[in-house]
Amino acid sequence: MKAQQDYIDSVRRTEERHIDHIPEGEQEEVCQIYAAKGFEGQLLEDIVQGITRDRDLWLATMLMEEYGLQSAPANPWRAGVQTLLTGGTAAALAYGAGAVLQNLFGVSAL
């Protein structure tokens, strides 16, 4: 975990230097990233301006889009609870739908 955080911090410092010293190049990277996602024209320009207007958002975007890194370290407990709740909710909905179908129509959802 520490090695991963050290790597993220190193990449963050590199991107901060790039934003400080070659902002036009970093803006172009944001433009290319979102153009590759299918955005174009004025909407693409608005997206790039919106992201690069806010330094923290710009940095977080570069970390996520260019390196696939989260800007803040993930909390393993929070991730576990979110997974449990998401999975539990999906399972409950599927079970509930199956029970409703079986009761209403005598049809099994499984």
Backbone hydrogen bonds in HBPLUS format (Angstrom, degrees):
<---DONOR---> <-ACCEPTOR-->    atom                        ^
c    i                          cat <-CA-CA->   ^        H-A-AA   ^      H-
h    n   atom  resd res      DA  || num        DHA   H-A  angle D-A-AA Bond
n    s   type  num  typ     dist DA aas  dist angle  dist       angle   num
A0005-GLN N   A0001-MET O   2.98 MM   4  6.25 156.9  2.03 147.2 153.5     1
A0006-ASP N   A0002-LYS O   2.85 MM   4  6.07 154.0  1.92 150.3 157.9     2
A0007-TYR N   A0003-ALA O   2.97 MM   4  6.21 153.6  2.04 144.4 151.2     3
A0008-ILE N   A0004-GLN O   2.96 MM   4  6.25 161.5  1.99 150.3 155.0     4
A0009-ASP N   A0005-GLN O   2.88 MM   4  6.08 160.8  1.92 148.7 154.1     5
A0010-SER N   A0006-ASP O   2.94 MM   4  6.15 151.4  2.03 144.5 152.3     6
A0011-VAL N   A0007-TYR O   2.94 MM   4  6.23 162.9  1.97 155.9 159.7     7
A0012-ARG N   A0008-ILE O   2.85 MM   4  6.02 157.7  1.90 149.5 156.5     8
A0013-ARG N   A0009-ASP O   2.97 MM   4  6.19 158.8  2.01 146.5 151.3     9
A0014-THR N   A0010-SER O   3.05 MM   4  6.33 157.1  2.11 146.6 152.9    10
A0015-GLU N   A0011-VAL O   2.92 MM   4  6.19 164.0  1.94 155.1 158.8    11
A0016-GLU N   A0012-ARG O   2.83 MM   4  6.07 154.6  1.89 150.6 158.4    12
A0017-ARG N   A0013-ARG O   2.99 MM   4  6.25 157.3  2.04 147.8 153.0    13
A0018-HIS N   A0014-THR O   2.99 MM   4  6.32 156.4  2.05 147.7 154.6    14
A0019-ILE N   A0015-GLU O   2.87 MM   4  6.12 161.9  1.91 153.3 157.6    15
A0020-ASP N   A0016-GLU O   2.92 MM   4  6.13 155.1  1.98 147.1 154.3    16
A0021-HIS N   A0017-ARG O   2.83 MM   4  5.94 159.6  1.87 154.4 159.5    17
A0022-ILE N   A0018-HIS O   2.74 MM   4  5.25 156.5  1.80 141.4 148.9    18
A0025-GLY N   A0022-ILE O   3.09 MM   3  5.49 122.0  2.45 107.5 120.7    19
A0026-GLU N   A0022-ILE O   3.19 MM   4  6.57 155.8  2.26 151.7 158.9    20
A0027-GLN N   A0023-PRO O   2.80 MM   4  6.01 153.1  1.87 151.2 158.8    21
A0028-GLU N   A0024-GLU O   2.96 MM   4  6.17 151.8  2.04 142.5 150.1    22
A0029-GLU N   A0025-GLY O   3.02 MM   4  6.32 144.3  2.15 138.6 148.2    23
A0030-VAL N   A0026-GLU O   3.07 MM   4  6.40 156.8  2.13 146.7 151.7    24
A0031-CYS N   A0027-GLN O   2.94 MM   4  6.22 158.8  1.98 148.0 154.4    25
A0032-GLN N   A0028-GLU O   2.87 MM   4  6.13 158.6  1.91 149.6 154.7    26
A0033-ILE N   A0029-GLU O   2.89 MM   4  6.11 157.1  1.94 150.8 157.2    27
A0034-TYR N   A0030-VAL O   3.08 MM   4  6.32 166.7  2.10 155.7 157.6    28
A0035-ALA N   A0031-CYS O   2.85 MM   4  5.94 144.1  1.98 146.0 157.2    29
A0036-ALA N   A0032-GLN O   2.96 MM   4  6.03 152.3  2.04 142.6 149.1    30
A0039-PHE N   A0034-TYR O   3.13 MM   5  5.80 156.3  2.18 157.9 151.2    31
A0038-GLY N   A0035-ALA O   2.93 MM   3  5.13 158.0  1.98 106.7 113.0    32
A0044-LEU N   A0040-GLU O   3.33 MM   4  4.70 160.3  2.37 105.1 107.4    33
A0045-GLU N   A0041-GLY O   3.09 MM   4  6.45 161.3  2.12 151.4 156.9    34
A0046-ASP N   A0042-GLN O   2.82 MM   4  6.05 156.7  1.88 151.3 157.7    35
A0047-ILE N   A0043-LEU O   2.94 MM   4  6.17 155.7  2.00 149.6 156.0    36
A0048-VAL N   A0044-LEU O   2.96 MM   4  6.23 169.9  1.97 157.7 159.5    37
A0049-GLN N   A0045-GLU O   2.90 MM   4  6.07 164.8  1.92 150.7 155.3    38
A0050-GLY N   A0046-ASP O   2.83 MM   4  5.91 157.7  1.88 145.6 152.4    39
A0051-ILE N   A0047-ILE O   2.93 MM   4  6.14 158.7  1.98 153.6 158.8    40
A0052-THR N   A0048-VAL O   2.91 MM   4  6.00 172.3  1.92 154.7 157.4    41
A0053-ARG N   A0049-GLN O   2.99 MM   4  5.80 126.0  2.29 138.9 149.3    42
A0054-ASP N   A0051-ILE O   3.34 MM   3  5.89 147.3  2.45 111.3 118.2    43
A0058-TRP N   A0054-ASP O   2.81 MM   4  5.99 162.0  1.84 160.9 167.2    44
A0059-LEU N   A0055-ARG O   2.87 MM   4  6.06 164.8  1.90 152.6 155.9    45
A0060-ALA N   A0056-ASP O   2.91 MM   4  6.09 165.1  1.93 148.4 153.0    46
A0061-THR N   A0057-LEU O   2.79 MM   4  5.92 154.1  1.86 148.6 156.2    47
A0062-MET N   A0058-TRP O   2.97 MM   4  6.22 159.2  2.02 149.9 155.1    48
A0063-LEU N   A0059-LEU O   2.97 MM   4  6.23 162.4  2.00 153.1 157.9    49
A0064-MET N   A0060-ALA O   2.98 MM   4  6.14 162.4  2.01 147.4 152.1    50
A0065-GLU N   A0061-THR O   2.76 MM   4  5.72 166.9  1.78 156.9 160.2    51
A0066-GLU N   A0062-MET O   2.92 MM   4  5.29 150.5  2.00 130.8 140.3    52
A0067-TYR N   A0063-LEU O   3.20 MM   4  5.27 140.0  2.37 114.8 126.1    53
A0069-LEU N   A0063-LEU O   2.92 MM   6  5.23 172.1  1.93 130.3 127.6    54
A0068-GLY N   A0064-MET O   2.84 MM   4  4.30 129.9  2.09 110.3 120.9    55
A0079-ALA N   A0075-ASN O   2.93 MM   4  6.17 166.3  1.95 161.9 166.3    56
A0080-GLY N   A0076-PRO O   2.98 MM   4  6.06 151.7  2.06 138.3 145.9    57
A0081-VAL N   A0077-TRP O   2.98 MM   4  6.25 160.3  2.02 151.7 156.2    58
A0082-GLN N   A0078-ARG O   2.89 MM   4  6.11 164.9  1.91 155.0 159.3    59
A0083-THR N   A0079-ALA O   2.94 MM   4  6.10 156.9  2.00 145.1 151.5    60
A0084-LEU N   A0080-GLY O   2.90 MM   4  6.12 160.6  1.94 147.9 153.5    61
A0085-LEU N   A0081-VAL O   2.83 MM   4  6.04 167.0  1.85 155.2 158.6    62
A0086-THR N   A0082-GLN O   2.85 MM   4  5.92 164.8  1.88 149.0 154.0    63
A0087-GLY N   A0083-THR O   2.83 MM   4  5.82 167.7  1.84 150.4 154.6    64
A0088-GLY N   A0084-LEU O   2.73 MM   4  5.64 154.8  1.79 142.5 151.3    65
A0089-THR N   A0085-LEU O   2.86 MM   4  5.84 154.9  1.92 141.6 148.4    66
A0090-ALA N   A0086-THR O   3.00 MM   4  6.20 163.9  2.03 149.2 153.6    67
A0091-ALA N   A0087-GLY O   2.92 MM   4  6.10 160.6  1.96 148.5 154.1    68
A0092-ALA N   A0088-GLY O   2.90 MM   4  6.04 158.5  1.95 145.2 151.5    69
A0093-LEU N   A0089-THR O   2.90 MM   4  6.11 160.4  1.94 152.1 157.2    70
A0094-ALA N   A0090-ALA O   2.96 MM   4  6.16 161.9  1.99 148.6 153.7    71
A0095-TYR N   A0091-ALA O   2.89 MM   4  6.06 162.8  1.92 151.4 156.2    72
A0096-GLY N   A0092-ALA O   2.80 MM   4  5.91 162.5  1.83 148.6 154.3    73
A0097-ALA N   A0093-LEU O   2.85 MM   4  6.01 159.0  1.89 149.8 155.1    74
A0098-GLY N   A0094-ALA O   3.00 MM   4  6.18 155.9  2.06 143.8 150.7    75
A0099-ALA N   A0095-TYR O   2.90 MM   4  6.19 155.9  1.95 150.8 157.4    76
A0100-VAL N   A0096-GLY O   2.95 MM   4  6.17 159.1  2.00 149.3 154.8    77
A0101-LEU N   A0097-ALA O   2.97 MM   4  6.16 168.2  1.99 151.8 154.8    78
A0102-GLN N   A0098-GLY O   2.97 MM   4  6.11 159.5  2.01 146.7 152.7    79
A0103-ASN N   A0099-ALA O   2.93 MM   4  6.08 160.0  1.97 148.7 154.1    80
A0104-LEU N   A0100-VAL O   2.86 MM   4  5.95 165.0  1.88 156.9 161.1    81
A0105-PHE N   A0101-LEU O   2.86 MM   4  5.60 160.0  1.90 143.1 149.9    82
A0106-GLY N   A0102-GLN O   2.84 MM   4  4.28 131.4  2.08 114.4 122.9    83
